[in-house]
Amino acid sequence: MSNDKVYQMSFSKIYPLLVNKAVKKGRLKEEVDEIIRWLTGYSQEELEKICEEPMNYADFFRNAPKLNPDRTLIKGTVCGVRVEEIEEPLMREIRYLDKLIDELARGKTMDKILRKQGAV
């Protein structure tokens, strides 16, 4: 799938997929929301509004109020690609979210997922 196709996908269609991936592994929608808020700086109210409006995935990240500076601590692979080596900034942001949701689904604690100091 080309980056343009990914960028044009509606966030309101992607969001339930992210939630479903976590819930199937025994995690909560609220944890997915916390991850998204941590990564992007959106409030819960803003996130809920975005899920009801048409907004593509690219604009979701471009319009993020405050991308978390600790997101650069996210390392590892998503779909066989190391997130820290993705050159295109927008695609790297998208893959950061994918990686965090993967970690949630794998059972990592929220402190580790959100790169909190002292999390082992």
C-alpha positions as protocol buffer text, in pm:
chain_id: "A"
residue {
  index: 1
  type: MET
  ca { x: 0 y: 0 z: 0 }
}
residue {
  index: 2
  type: SER
  ca { x: 142 y: 338 z: -94 }
}
residue {
  index: 3
  type: ASN
  ca { x: 195 y: 609 z: 165 }
}
residue {
  index: 4
  type: ASP
  ca { x: -63 y: 828 z: -9 }
}
residue {
  index: 5
  type: LYS
  ca { x: -331 y: 563 z: 37 }
}
residue {
  index: 6
  type: VAL
  ca { x: -244 y: 534 z: 406 }
}
residue {
  index: 7
  type: TYR
  ca { x: -249 y: 911 z: 448 }
}
residue {
  index: 8
  type: GLN
  ca { x: -593 y: 939 z: 287 }
}
residue {
  index: 9
  type: MET
  ca { x: -752 y: 672 z: 507 }
}
residue {
  index: 10
  type: SER
  ca { x: -1010 y: 812 z: 747 }
}
residue {
  index: 11
  type: PHE
  ca { x: -900 y: 818 z: 1109 }
}
residue {
  index: 12
  type: SER
  ca { x: -1257 y: 735 z: 1212 }
}
residue {
  index: 13
  type: LYS
  ca { x: -1220 y: 403 z: 1024 }
}
residue {
  index: 14
  type: ILE
  ca { x: -872 y: 326 z: 1160 }
}
residue {
  index: 15
  type: TYR
  ca { x: -953 y: 407 z: 1523 }
}
residue {
  index: 16
  type: PRO
  ca { x: -1194 y: 111 z: 1575 }
}
residue {
  index: 17
  type: LEU
  ca { x: -930 y: -121 z: 1428 }
}
residue {
  index: 18
  type: LEU
  ca { x: -674 y: 2 z: 1680 }
}
residue {
  index: 19
  type: VAL
  ca { x: -922 y: -43 z: 1964 }
}
residue {
  index: 20
  type: ASN
  ca { x: -1028 y: -388 z: 1841 }
}
residue {
  index: 21
  type: LYS
  ca { x: -667 y: -507 z: 1823 }
}
residue {
  index: 22
  type: ALA
  ca { x: -615 y: -413 z: 2187 }
}
residue {
  index: 23
  type: VAL
  ca { x: -953 y: -536 z: 2316 }
}
residue {
  index: 24
  type: LYS
  ca { x: -904 y: -878 z: 2152 }
}
residue {
  index: 25
  type: LYS
  ca { x: -594 y: -914 z: 2371 }
}
residue {
  index: 26
  type: GLY
  ca { x: -775 y: -817 z: 2690 }
}
residue {
  index: 27
  type: ARG
  ca { x: -682 y: -449 z: 2695 }
}
residue {
  index: 28
  type: LEU
  ca { x: -915 y: -150 z: 2718 }
}
residue {
  index: 29
  type: LYS
  ca { x: -1037 y: 120 z: 2479 }
}
residue {
  index: 30
  type: GLU
  ca { x: -936 y: 369 z: 2748 }
}
residue {
  index: 31
  type: GLU
  ca { x: -576 y: 248 z: 2723 }
}
residue {
  index: 32
  type: VAL
  ca { x: -579 y: 302 z: 2346 }
}
residue {
  index: 33
  type: ASP
  ca { x: -715 y: 652 z: 2403 }
}
residue {
  index: 34
  type: GLU
  ca { x: -444 y: 723 z: 2662 }
}
residue {
  index: 35
  type: ILE
  ca { x: -176 y: 614 z: 2416 }
}
residue {
  index: 36
  type: ILE
  ca { x: -318 y: 834 z: 2141 }
}
residue {
  index: 37
  type: ARG
  ca { x: -345 y: 1132 z: 2376 }
}
residue {
  index: 38
  type: TRP
  ca { x: 12 y: 1077 z: 2500 }
}
residue {
  index: 39
  type: LEU
  ca { x: 150 y: 1056 z: 2147 }
}
residue {
  index: 40
  type: THR
  ca { x: -44 y: 1342 z: 1988 }
}
residue {
  index: 41
  type: GLY
  ca { x: -150 y: 1583 z: 2261 }
}
residue {
  index: 42
  type: TYR
  ca { x: -519 y: 1562 z: 2170 }
}
residue {
  index: 43
  type: SER
  ca { x: -760 y: 1582 z: 2462 }
}
residue {
  index: 44
  type: GLN
  ca { x: -1019 y: 1308 z: 2511 }
}
residue {
  index: 45
  type: GLU
  ca { x: -1290 y: 1545 z: 2387 }
}
residue {
  index: 46
  type: GLU
  ca { x: -1089 y: 1630 z: 2075 }
}
residue {
  index: 47
  type: LEU
  ca { x: -1024 y: 1263 z: 2007 }
}
residue {
  index: 48
  type: GLU
  ca { x: -1393 y: 1177 z: 2037 }
}
residue {
  index: 49
  type: LYS
  ca { x: -1487 y: 1464 z: 1805 }
}
residue {
  index: 50
  type: ILE
  ca { x: -1228 y: 1354 z: 1545 }
}
residue {
  index: 51
  type: CYS
  ca { x: -1376 y: 1003 z: 1552 }
}
residue {
  index: 52
  type: GLU
  ca { x: -1713 y: 1151 z: 1452 }
}
residue {
  index: 53
  type: GLU
  ca { x: -1583 y: 1378 z: 1175 }
}
residue {
  index: 54
  type: PRO
  ca { x: -1413 y: 1304 z: 848 }
}
residue {
  index: 55
  type: MET
  ca { x: -1038 y: 1352 z: 898 }
}
residue {
  index: 56
  type: ASN
  ca { x: -773 y: 1161 z: 712 }
}
residue {
  index: 57
  type: TYR
  ca { x: -483 y: 993 z: 889 }
}
residue {
  index: 58
  type: ALA
  ca { x: -230 y: 1245 z: 759 }
}
residue {
  index: 59
  type: ASP
  ca { x: -426 y: 1543 z: 889 }
}
residue {
  index: 60
  type: PHE
  ca { x: -479 y: 1366 z: 1221 }
}
residue {
  index: 61
  type: PHE
  ca { x: -103 y: 1374 z: 1276 }
}
residue {
  index: 62
  type: ARG
  ca { x: -39 y: 1706 z: 1101 }
}
residue {
  index: 63
  type: ASN
  ca { x: -297 y: 1876 z: 1325 }
}
residue {
  index: 64
  type: ALA
  ca { x: -185 y: 1707 z: 1646 }
}
residue {
  index: 65
  type: PRO
  ca { x: -169 y: 1973 z: 1918 }
}
residue {
  index: 66
  type: LYS
  ca { x: 163 y: 1858 z: 2066 }
}
residue {
  index: 67
  type: LEU
  ca { x: 350 y: 1551 z: 1950 }
}
residue {
  index: 68
  type: ASN
  ca { x: 520 y: 1400 z: 2253 }
}
residue {
  index: 69
  type: PRO
  ca { x: 897 y: 1458 z: 2244 }
}
residue {
  index: 70
  type: ASP
  ca { x: 950 y: 1116 z: 2408 }
}
residue {
  index: 71
  type: ARG
  ca { x: 804 y: 946 z: 2101 }
}
residue {
  index: 72
  type: THR
  ca { x: 1158 y: 929 z: 1962 }
}
residue {
  index: 73
  type: LEU
  ca { x: 1228 y: 670 z: 2235 }
}
residue {
  index: 74
  type: ILE
  ca { x: 998 y: 429 z: 2049 }
}
residue {
  index: 75
  type: LYS
  ca { x: 1212 y: 163 z: 1886 }
}
residue {
  index: 76
  type: GLY
  ca { x: 1146 y: -167 z: 1717 }
}
residue {
  index: 77
  type: THR
  ca { x: 973 y: -307 z: 1413 }
}
residue {
  index: 78
  type: VAL
  ca { x: 626 y: -271 z: 1267 }
}
residue {
  index: 79
  type: CYS
  ca { x: 544 y: -473 z: 957 }
}
residue {
  index: 80
  type: GLY
  ca { x: 910 y: -570 z: 933 }
}
residue {
  index: 81
  type: VAL
  ca { x: 1034 y: -210 z: 926 }
}
residue {
  index: 82
  type: ARG
  ca { x: 1228 y: -44 z: 1208 }
}
residue {
  index: 83
  type: VAL
  ca { x: 1027 y: 263 z: 1312 }
}
residue {
  index: 84
  type: GLU
  ca { x: 1337 y: 461 z: 1401 }
}
residue {
  index: 85
  type: GLU
  ca { x: 1470 y: 417 z: 1047 }
}
residue {
  index: 86
  type: ILE
  ca { x: 1160 y: 541 z: 862 }
}
residue {
  index: 87
  type: GLU
  ca { x: 1276 y: 851 z: 677 }
}
residue {
  index: 88
  type: GLU
  ca { x: 941 y: 1008 z: 593 }
}
residue {
  index: 89
  type: PRO
  ca { x: 836 y: 1198 z: 909 }
}
residue {
  index: 90
  type: LEU
  ca { x: 461 y: 1155 z: 865 }
}
residue {
  index: 91
  type: MET
  ca { x: 486 y: 780 z: 807 }
}
residue {
  index: 92
  type: ARG
  ca { x: 716 y: 753 z: 1110 }
}
residue {
  index: 93
  type: GLU
  ca { x: 446 y: 919 z: 1326 }
}
residue {
  index: 94
  type: ILE
  ca { x: 187 y: 672 z: 1199 }
}
residue {
  index: 95
  type: ARG
  ca { x: 418 y: 378 z: 1269 }
}
residue {
  index: 96
  type: TYR
  ca { x: 489 y: 508 z: 1620 }
}
residue {
  index: 97
  type: LEU
  ca { x: 119 y: 470 z: 1694 }
}
residue {
  index: 98
  type: ASP
  ca { x: 113 y: 125 z: 1536 }
}
residue {
  index: 99
  type: LYS
  ca { x: 410 y: 20 z: 1751 }
}
residue {
  index: 100
  type: LEU
  ca { x: 251 y: 148 z: 2072 }
}
residue {
  index: 101
  type: ILE
  ca { x: -73 y: -38 z: 2000 }
}
residue {
  index: 102
  type: ASP
  ca { x: 130 y: -353 z: 1925 }
}
residue {
  index: 103
  type: GLU
  ca { x: 303 y: -318 z: 2262 }
}
residue {
  index: 104
  type: LEU
  ca { x: -33 y: -275 z: 2434 }
}
residue {
  index: 105
  type: ALA
  ca { x: -171 y: -586 z: 2265 }
}
residue {
  index: 106
  type: ARG
  ca { x: 139 y: -781 z: 2370 }
}
residue {
  index: 107
  type: GLY
  ca { x: 70 y: -704 z: 2734 }
}
residue {
  index: 108
  type: LYS
  ca { x: 328 y: -438 z: 2814 }
}
residue {
  index: 109
  type: THR
  ca { x: 248 y: -210 z: 3106 }
}
residue {
  index: 110
  type: MET
  ca { x: 131 y: 143 z: 3033 }
}
residue {
  index: 111
  type: ASP
  ca { x: 440 y: 286 z: 3206 }
}
residue {
  index: 112
  type: LYS
  ca { x: 664 y: 102 z: 2960 }
}
residue {
  index: 113
  type: ILE
  ca { x: 447 y: 188 z: 2660 }
}
residue {
  index: 114
  type: LEU
  ca { x: 442 y: 557 z: 2751 }
}
residue {
  index: 115
  type: ARG
  ca { x: 819 y: 556 z: 2811 }
}
residue {
  index: 116
  type: LYS
  ca { x: 788 y: 675 z: 3170 }
}
residue {
  index: 117
  type: GLN
  ca { x: 1111 y: 717 z: 3363 }
}
residue {
  index: 118
  type: GLY
  ca { x: 1196 y: 418 z: 3580 }
}
residue {
  index: 119
  type: ALA
  ca { x: 980 y: 175 z: 3380 }
}
residue {
  index: 120
  type: VAL
  ca { x: 1174 y: -147 z: 3337 }
}
